[in-house]
Amino acid sequence: MRKIATLRTVLEKRIYELQAELDQLKTLLEFANSALLEKGFKKPEIKPFFTPAPVVEEPAQASQPAPKPLETTEPITEQVLSIPIKTVTGELLADLYSDDENMRVVLAKDKQFTVDTPPFTAFLVQRVLAKMQEKDRESASAGEMPPERILSYEIVKEGDVIREVDIKNVGSDRARELKSSIRWTLEKMYEKMKMPAQA
């Protein structure tokens, strides 16, 4: 029975991770379709290969105290995971620091990314971060989560140049999706900035 219970926990966690990845892929597909529609392309009809099984919702753990947020003014501790985000050619785009609940994306000093560099605002801010925040606010309004657990984000700029993106109350269930979205966004921003130089 103990082995079966362990197997059940592993399966539920895997299903939750796959659902998060599927949600992120749907978001990327929606963004790609919107971009194509703006250019005059007709959105293709995509039929699913299968109907996904319903995901078992984990009960809200409102009784647990919220972990201490990661302060951007404090030095990064050893408990925080550090991930360099690079292009396929090894060009450093940013360093991503994360713990169980927060993320801090510090862009490389030689990168002059702005909020107007596509697809930062249209995709990462509006379609990912803002959507997650909106969903949390709806859950808080319904009493499903405390208001202080709502996802929040701050874009730290130096003039027009983005220096950091600080995200709080990420939650382990969204970490994978956010990391993938951030990596994809920065890679596309880098491609956009390189285009004039290649023209």
Backbone as JSON, one array per atom type, in Angstrom:
{
  "sequence": "MRKIATLRTVLEKRIYELQAELDQLKTLLEFANSALLEKGFKKPEIKPFFTPAPVVEEPAQASQPAPKPLETTEPITEQVLSIPIKTVTGELLADLYSDDENMRVVLAKDKQFTVDTPPFTAFLVQRVLAKMQEKDRESASAGEMPPERILSYEIVKEGDVIREVDIKNVGSDRARELKSSIRWTLEKMYEKMKMPAQA",
  "N": [[0.83, -1.21, 0.0], [2.03, 1.2, 0.71], [3.85, 1.59, -1.37], [2.11, 1.85, -3.5], [0.79, 4.19, -2.78], [2.93, 5.96, -2.93], [3.48, 5.78, -5.66], [1.12, 6.86, -6.67], [1.36, 9.52, -5.82], [3.6, 10.33, -7.29], [2.6, 10.05, -9.91], [0.47, 11.9, -9.9], [1.91, 14.28, -9.56], [3.41, 14.29, -11.9], [1.4, 14.46, -13.85], [0.42, 16.97, -13.24], [2.65, 18.55, -13.88], [2.86, 18.06, -16.64], [0.44, 19.16, -17.48], [0.89, 21.84, -16.9], [2.95, 22.36, -18.71], [1.57, 21.89, -21.08], [-0.3, 23.98, -20.98], [1.43, 26.12, -21.29], [2.39, 25.68, -23.89], [0.02, 26.0, -25.31], [-0.39, 28.7, -24.86], [1.8, 29.78, -26.22], [1.12, 28.94, -28.82], [-1.26, 30.36, -29.21], [-0.25, 32.95, -29.19], [1.4, 32.85, -31.48], [-0.55, 32.39, -33.46], [-2.02, 34.77, -33.26], [-0.1, 36.61, -34.08], [0.24, 35.82, -36.73], [-2.32, 36.3, -37.76], [-2.4, 39.06, -37.64], [-0.71, 39.64, -39.7], [-2.17, 38.91, -41.83], [-2.62, 36.23, -42.34], [-4.56, 33.25, -42.5], [-6.01, 31.65, -39.78], [-5.18, 28.35, -39.08], [-7.17, 25.36, -38.78], [-6.88, 23.37, -36.07], [-6.91, 20.15, -34.99], [-7.17, 18.26, -32.07], [-5.01, 15.49, -31.21], [-5.75, 13.8, -29.26], [-7.98, 13.51, -26.46], [-7.28, 15.1, -23.56], [-6.89, 13.66, -20.32], [-8.82, 14.42, -17.39], [-7.37, 16.61, -15.0], [-6.23, 16.0, -11.74], [-7.1, 18.1, -9.24], [-5.1, 19.65, -6.85], [-5.63, 20.11, -3.36], [-6.1, 23.37, -1.97], [-3.59, 24.96, -0.05], [-4.0, 26.82, 2.09], [-3.61, 27.1, 4.77], [-0.94, 26.97, 5.31], [1.87, 28.98, 6.15], [2.9, 31.81, 4.23], [5.89, 31.71, 2.32], [8.95, 33.57, 2.9], [9.38, 36.36, 0.81], [11.67, 36.75, -1.97], [14.02, 39.12, -1.65], [15.06, 41.66, -3.79], [17.09, 43.35, -3.22], [18.83, 42.08, -1.58], [21.76, 39.99, -1.34], [22.26, 37.14, -3.51], [21.54, 34.01, -2.18], [22.9, 30.78, -1.22], [20.85, 28.99, -1.24], [19.25, 29.63, -3.31], [18.41, 28.85, -6.61], [20.45, 29.15, -9.44], [20.32, 29.93, -12.84], [21.8, 30.16, -15.91], [20.74, 31.85, -18.81], [21.11, 31.2, -22.1], [21.87, 31.67, -25.63], [21.71, 29.4, -28.48], [24.21, 29.52, -29.46], [25.74, 30.1, -27.32], [25.68, 32.65, -26.3], [25.28, 34.81, -23.6], [22.22, 35.72, -22.21], [20.74, 36.29, -19.93], [20.66, 35.9, -16.32], [18.93, 33.67, -14.35], [17.45, 33.61, -11.27], [16.03, 31.61, -8.78], [13.75, 30.51, -6.22], [11.56, 28.45, -4.3], [9.28, 30.01, -4.54], [9.7, 32.45, -5.84], [11.06, 34.43, -8.55], [13.87, 35.88, -10.17], [14.99, 37.65, -12.78], [17.9, 38.58, -14.17], [19.12, 40.58, -16.54], [21.74, 40.31, -19.0], [24.5, 42.53, -18.87], [25.4, 43.63, -21.24], [23.26, 43.58, -22.93], [20.77, 45.32, -24.59], [17.93, 45.3, -24.16], [14.58, 46.44, -24.45], [11.28, 47.37, -23.23], [9.84, 47.62, -25.5], [10.92, 45.88, -27.27], [10.03, 43.25, -29.25], [9.18, 39.83, -28.31], [8.47, 40.94, -25.78], [6.57, 42.61, -24.25], [4.08, 42.0, -25.49], [3.92, 39.21, -25.35], [5.35, 37.93, -22.99], [4.67, 39.69, -20.83], [1.88, 40.48, -21.18], [0.49, 38.12, -22.05], [1.42, 36.05, -20.46], [2.46, 36.71, -17.71], [0.53, 38.69, -16.85], [-1.83, 37.29, -17.31], [-1.57, 35.12, -15.54], [-1.57, 36.53, -13.14], [-4.12, 37.66, -13.22], [-5.69, 35.34, -13.09], [-5.04, 34.46, -10.52], [-6.08, 36.57, -8.99], [-8.79, 36.22, -9.45], [-9.13, 33.76, -8.2], [-8.53, 34.5, -5.59], [-10.61, 36.27, -5.09], [-12.68, 34.49, -5.07], [-12.21, 33.22, -2.75], [-10.46, 31.12, -2.76], [-7.77, 31.31, -2.41], [-5.4, 33.12, -0.4], [-5.17, 36.72, -0.55], [-2.56, 37.73, -0.39], [-1.05, 35.86, -1.7], [-1.2, 36.2, -4.35], [0.17, 36.29, -7.6], [2.77, 38.54, -8.43], [4.58, 41.04, -10.24], [7.51, 42.89, -11.23], [9.09, 45.19, -13.34], [12.27, 46.15, -13.68], [13.95, 48.94, -14.74], [16.55, 50.69, -16.5], [16.63, 53.64, -17.51], [15.35, 53.25, -20.65], [16.04, 50.67, -20.88], [15.68, 47.27, -20.02], [16.55, 45.85, -16.98], [16.04, 44.05, -14.9], [13.63, 41.48, -14.13], [11.39, 40.92, -11.76], [9.64, 38.46, -10.1], [7.12, 37.46, -7.96], [5.6, 35.08, -5.71], [5.39, 32.8, -7.36], [5.1, 29.96, -7.27], [5.51, 26.42, -7.22], [4.17, 24.96, -9.16], [4.02, 26.58, -11.38], [6.55, 27.19, -12.1], [8.09, 25.79, -14.08], [6.69, 26.44, -16.46], [6.98, 29.24, -16.5], [9.8, 29.56, -16.63], [10.32, 28.43, -19.15], [8.84, 30.19, -20.78], [10.15, 32.63, -20.29], [12.75, 32.09, -21.23], [12.2, 31.57, -23.97], [11.14, 34.04, -24.75], [13.33, 35.84, -24.35], [15.16, 34.77, -26.17], [13.85, 35.29, -28.61], [13.75, 38.06, -28.5], [16.44, 38.65, -28.66], [16.96, 37.73, -31.25], [15.45, 39.57, -32.69], [16.85, 41.92, -32.17], [19.22, 41.38, -33.45], [18.59, 41.37, -36.11], [18.61, 43.96, -37.59], [21.37, 44.38, -37.75], [22.14, 42.38, -39.41], [20.94, 43.04, -41.71]],
  "CA": [[0.0, 0.0, 0.0], [2.9, 2.36, 0.75], [4.39, 1.76, -2.71], [1.01, 2.34, -4.34], [0.57, 5.59, -2.41], [4.05, 6.72, -3.49], [3.27, 5.82, -7.11], [0.04, 7.8, -6.92], [1.91, 10.87, -5.65], [4.47, 10.6, -8.45], [1.75, 10.21, -11.09], [-0.26, 13.17, -9.79], [2.87, 15.36, -9.79], [3.77, 14.29, -13.33], [0.23, 14.97, -14.58], [0.37, 18.42, -13.0], [3.74, 19.16, -14.66], [2.5, 17.99, -18.06], [-0.64, 20.1, -17.7], [1.51, 23.17, -16.93], [3.67, 22.48, -19.98], [0.55, 22.0, -22.13], [-0.84, 25.33, -20.91], [2.42, 27.04, -21.86], [2.4, 25.47, -25.34], [-1.2, 26.62, -25.83], [-0.16, 30.14, -24.84], [2.7, 30.07, -27.34], [0.36, 28.75, -30.05], [-2.18, 31.49, -29.32], [0.55, 34.12, -29.57], [1.81, 32.67, -32.88], [-1.74, 32.59, -34.29], [-2.35, 36.2, -33.26], [0.89, 37.29, -34.91], [-0.05, 35.49, -38.13], [-3.55, 36.99, -38.14], [-2.06, 40.47, -37.85], [-0.04, 39.73, -40.99], [-3.12, 38.55, -42.89], [-2.72, 34.8, -42.53], [-5.77, 32.64, -41.97], [-5.7, 30.72, -38.7], [-5.53, 26.98, -39.45], [-7.97, 24.59, -37.82], [-6.04, 22.33, -35.49], [-7.7, 19.19, -34.25], [-6.31, 17.54, -31.12], [-4.81, 14.08, -31.46], [-6.41, 13.05, -28.2], [-8.64, 14.32, -25.44], [-6.52, 14.89, -22.32], [-7.64, 13.23, -19.14], [-8.96, 15.51, -16.4], [-6.27, 16.71, -14.04], [-6.67, 16.01, -10.34], [-6.74, 19.36, -8.6], [-4.59, 19.52, -5.49], [-6.32, 21.02, -2.44], [-5.38, 24.59, -1.61], [-2.9, 24.87, 1.23], [-4.05, 28.19, 2.62], [-3.23, 27.13, 6.17], [0.49, 27.09, 5.45], [2.32, 30.37, 6.07], [3.58, 32.17, 2.99], [7.34, 31.83, 2.52], [9.49, 34.92, 2.8], [9.7, 36.72, -0.57], [13.06, 36.98, -2.28], [14.27, 40.54, -1.79], [16.02, 41.9, -4.86], [18.2, 44.16, -2.71], [19.71, 41.23, -0.82], [22.59, 39.14, -2.19], [21.72, 35.82, -3.78], [22.04, 33.03, -1.24], [23.19, 29.47, -1.78], [19.61, 28.24, -1.35], [18.56, 30.06, -4.52], [18.91, 28.21, -7.83], [20.9, 30.09, -10.47], [20.3, 29.32, -14.16], [22.15, 31.09, -16.99], [19.94, 31.71, -20.03], [21.99, 31.48, -23.22], [21.43, 31.29, -26.96], [22.28, 28.14, -28.92], [25.63, 29.77, -29.74], [26.43, 30.34, -26.07], [25.59, 34.07, -25.91], [24.53, 34.98, -22.35], [21.12, 36.67, -22.29], [20.34, 36.67, -18.57], [20.78, 34.91, -15.25], [17.64, 33.49, -13.67], [17.57, 33.14, -9.89], [14.69, 31.21, -8.33], [13.55, 29.6, -5.12], [10.27, 27.78, -4.48], [8.16, 30.92, -4.71], [10.03, 33.7, -6.51], [12.04, 34.42, -9.63], [14.52, 37.15, -10.46], [15.7, 37.55, -14.05], [18.85, 39.69, -14.31], [19.59, 40.56, -17.91], [23.17, 40.54, -19.2], [24.77, 43.97, -18.91], [25.63, 44.09, -22.61], [22.04, 43.45, -23.72], [19.98, 46.54, -24.52], [16.53, 44.96, -24.37], [13.6, 47.38, -23.9], [9.91, 46.82, -23.19], [9.3, 47.68, -26.86], [11.52, 44.82, -28.08], [9.12, 42.09, -29.3], [7.77, 39.87, -27.89], [8.49, 41.09, -24.33], [5.31, 43.09, -23.7], [2.92, 41.3, -26.06], [3.85, 37.81, -24.92], [5.71, 37.63, -21.61], [3.92, 40.5, -19.86], [0.42, 40.45, -21.33], [-0.09, 36.79, -22.23], [1.88, 35.1, -19.44], [2.43, 37.25, -16.34], [-0.75, 39.33, -16.55], [-2.86, 36.25, -17.27], [-1.42, 34.4, -14.27], [-2.0, 37.43, -12.07], [-5.58, 37.76, -13.31], [-6.25, 34.08, -12.59], [-4.88, 34.46, -9.06], [-7.04, 37.52, -8.42], [-10.11, 35.58, -9.48], [-9.13, 32.74, -7.15], [-8.59, 35.2, -4.3], [-11.97, 36.81, -4.95], [-13.57, 33.37, -4.78], [-11.83, 32.66, -1.47], [-9.68, 29.9, -2.97], [-6.4, 31.57, -2.02], [-5.28, 34.41, 0.27], [-4.75, 37.79, -1.46], [-1.1, 37.93, -0.38], [-0.41, 34.82, -2.5], [-1.39, 36.55, -5.77], [1.42, 36.53, -8.33], [3.07, 39.93, -8.74], [5.83, 41.18, -10.99], [8.04, 44.24, -11.37], [10.1, 45.33, -14.38], [13.26, 47.14, -13.25], [14.57, 49.5, -15.94], [17.6, 51.71, -16.42], [16.19, 54.4, -18.68], [14.42, 52.39, -21.38], [16.6, 49.32, -20.94], [15.27, 46.35, -18.97], [17.66, 45.29, -16.23], [15.57, 42.9, -14.13], [12.21, 41.17, -14.02], [11.2, 40.25, -10.47], [8.32, 37.82, -10.03], [6.88, 36.9, -6.63], [4.48, 34.14, -5.57], [5.33, 31.98, -8.57], [4.55, 28.64, -6.99], [6.24, 25.36, -7.9], [3.41, 24.46, -10.29], [4.18, 27.47, -12.52], [7.98, 27.47, -12.32], [8.52, 25.26, -15.36], [6.09, 27.24, -17.53], [7.59, 30.57, -16.52], [11.17, 29.46, -17.12], [10.27, 28.22, -20.6], [8.35, 31.41, -21.4], [11.2, 33.64, -20.19], [13.82, 31.7, -22.15], [11.72, 31.76, -25.34], [11.0, 35.48, -24.97], [14.65, 36.44, -24.49], [15.76, 34.31, -27.43], [13.2, 36.01, -29.7], [14.19, 39.46, -28.4], [17.82, 38.69, -29.17], [16.87, 37.6, -32.7], [14.95, 40.85, -33.21], [17.92, 42.93, -32.08], [20.28, 41.05, -34.39], [18.13, 41.51, -37.49], [19.13, 45.14, -38.28], [22.81, 44.26, -38.0], [22.34, 41.44, -40.5], [20.31, 43.55, -42.91]],
  "C": [[0.87, 1.27, 0.0], [3.48, 2.66, -0.64], [3.33, 2.33, -3.65], [0.75, 3.82, -4.06], [1.68, 6.47, -2.98], [3.89, 6.88, -5.0], [2.18, 6.83, -7.47], [0.54, 9.24, -6.83], [2.78, 11.26, -6.84], [3.64, 10.86, -9.69], [0.99, 11.54, -11.06], [0.66, 14.35, -10.07], [3.22, 15.46, -11.26], [2.64, 14.85, -14.18], [0.15, 16.48, -14.45], [1.44, 19.14, -13.82], [3.41, 19.18, -16.14], [1.39, 18.97, -18.4], [-0.09, 21.52, -17.77], [2.24, 23.4, -18.24], [2.69, 22.63, -21.14], [-0.05, 23.4, -22.16], [0.12, 26.33, -21.54], [2.49, 26.92, -23.37], [1.16, 26.07, -25.99], [-1.05, 28.13, -25.89], [0.74, 30.56, -25.99], [1.98, 29.97, -28.68], [-0.6, 29.91, -30.28], [-1.45, 32.75, -29.75], [0.96, 34.05, -31.03], [0.63, 32.9, -33.82], [-2.12, 34.06, -34.39], [-1.4, 36.98, -34.16], [0.63, 37.05, -36.39], [-1.3, 36.21, -38.62], [-3.3, 38.47, -38.42], [-1.39, 40.68, -39.2], [-0.93, 39.27, -42.15], [-3.24, 37.06, -43.16], [-4.02, 34.29, -41.91], [-5.38, 31.6, -40.93], [-6.11, 29.31, -39.09], [-6.34, 26.3, -38.36], [-7.14, 23.43, -37.34], [-6.91, 21.42, -34.63], [-6.78, 18.42, -33.3], [-6.19, 16.07, -31.47], [-5.54, 13.23, -30.43], [-7.07, 14.02, -27.25], [-7.93, 14.08, -24.12], [-7.41, 14.51, -21.16], [-7.74, 14.38, -18.16], [-7.84, 15.46, -15.38], [-6.84, 16.77, -12.62], [-6.17, 17.28, -9.68], [-6.25, 19.1, -7.19], [-5.3, 20.51, -4.57], [-5.46, 22.22, -2.1], [-4.79, 24.46, -0.22], [-2.81, 26.25, 1.87], [-3.58, 28.27, 4.06], [-1.73, 27.28, 6.37], [0.92, 28.54, 5.33], [3.07, 30.62, 4.77], [5.07, 32.3, 3.24], [7.81, 33.25, 2.31], [9.87, 35.25, 1.37], [11.2, 36.96, -0.74], [13.28, 38.46, -2.54], [15.36, 40.78, -2.83], [17.23, 42.69, -4.37], [19.2, 43.32, -1.92], [20.56, 40.37, -1.75], [21.97, 37.77, -2.37], [22.36, 34.81, -2.85], [22.24, 31.69, -1.93], [21.92, 28.65, -1.96], [18.86, 28.57, -2.63], [19.23, 29.43, -5.74], [19.26, 29.26, -8.86], [20.99, 29.38, -11.81], [20.7, 30.36, -15.2], [21.28, 30.8, -18.22], [20.8, 32.14, -21.21], [21.34, 31.1, -24.55], [22.09, 29.96, -27.33], [23.78, 28.29, -29.21], [26.41, 30.1, -28.48], [26.42, 31.78, -25.6], [24.73, 34.2, -24.66], [23.47, 36.06, -22.5], [20.73, 37.18, -20.91], [20.69, 35.56, -17.6], [19.44, 34.87, -14.52], [17.88, 32.89, -12.3], [16.17, 32.78, -9.4], [14.78, 30.36, -7.06], [12.16, 28.99, -5.33], [9.14, 28.73, -4.85], [8.45, 32.15, -5.55], [11.06, 33.5, -7.61], [12.58, 35.82, -9.83], [15.36, 36.96, -11.72], [16.57, 38.78, -14.19], [19.45, 39.62, -15.71], [21.08, 40.87, -18.0], [23.41, 42.03, -19.43], [24.96, 44.5, -20.33], [24.4, 43.99, -23.5], [21.16, 44.68, -23.5], [18.51, 46.26, -24.85], [15.63, 46.03, -23.74], [12.23, 46.72, -23.88], [9.28, 46.83, -24.56], [9.92, 46.62, -27.77], [10.59, 43.62, -28.09], [9.87, 40.8, -28.96], [7.64, 40.07, -26.38], [7.12, 41.48, -23.77], [4.13, 42.25, -24.18], [2.79, 39.87, -25.55], [4.11, 37.62, -23.43], [4.87, 38.39, -20.6], [2.43, 40.26, -19.97], [-0.16, 39.04, -21.36], [0.33, 35.78, -21.17], [1.7, 35.68, -18.04], [1.08, 37.84, -15.98], [-1.88, 38.31, -16.46], [-2.8, 35.45, -15.97], [-1.91, 35.24, -13.1], [-3.52, 37.56, -12.05], [-6.26, 36.51, -12.76], [-6.16, 34.01, -11.07], [-5.87, 35.41, -8.38], [-8.45, 36.94, -8.4], [-10.22, 34.51, -8.39], [-9.23, 33.37, -5.77], [-9.98, 35.75, -4.04], [-12.96, 35.71, -4.58], [-13.22, 32.7, -3.45], [-11.0, 31.39, -1.57], [-8.21, 30.07, -2.59], [-6.33, 32.92, -1.33], [-4.75, 35.47, -0.69], [-3.24, 37.98, -1.52], [-0.36, 36.88, -1.2], [-0.56, 35.1, -4.0], [-0.04, 36.83, -6.42], [1.57, 38.02, -8.62], [4.39, 40.0, -9.47], [6.22, 42.65, -11.1], [9.15, 44.23, -12.43], [11.03, 46.47, -13.97], [14.01, 47.63, -14.5], [15.65, 50.52, -15.59], [17.41, 52.59, -17.65], [15.12, 53.59, -19.38], [14.86, 50.93, -21.4], [16.16, 48.48, -19.74], [16.51, 45.76, -18.3], [17.25, 44.04, -15.45], [14.07, 42.71, -14.32], [12.06, 40.35, -12.75], [9.77, 39.73, -10.37], [8.18, 37.15, -8.67], [5.62, 36.04, -6.63], [4.29, 33.31, -6.84], [4.65, 30.65, -8.29], [5.27, 27.58, -7.81], [5.51, 24.85, -9.13], [3.58, 25.32, -11.55], [5.64, 27.7, -12.9], [8.43, 27.0, -13.69], [7.99, 26.1, -16.52], [6.74, 28.61, -17.64], [9.02, 30.55, -17.05], [11.21, 29.28, -18.63], [9.84, 29.49, -21.33], [9.43, 32.5, -21.4], [12.33, 33.34, -21.18], [13.41, 31.98, -23.6], [11.64, 33.25, -25.69], [12.36, 36.13, -25.21], [15.34, 36.03, -25.78], [15.17, 35.08, -28.62], [13.6, 37.49, -29.69], [15.6, 39.62, -28.96], [17.82, 38.6, -30.69], [16.4, 38.91, -33.34], [16.04, 41.9, -33.22], [19.03, 42.65, -33.08], [19.89, 41.29, -35.84], [18.64, 42.76, -38.19], [20.59, 45.03, -38.63], [23.08, 43.34, -39.18], [21.79, 41.97, -41.8], [21.34, 44.27, -43.78]]
}
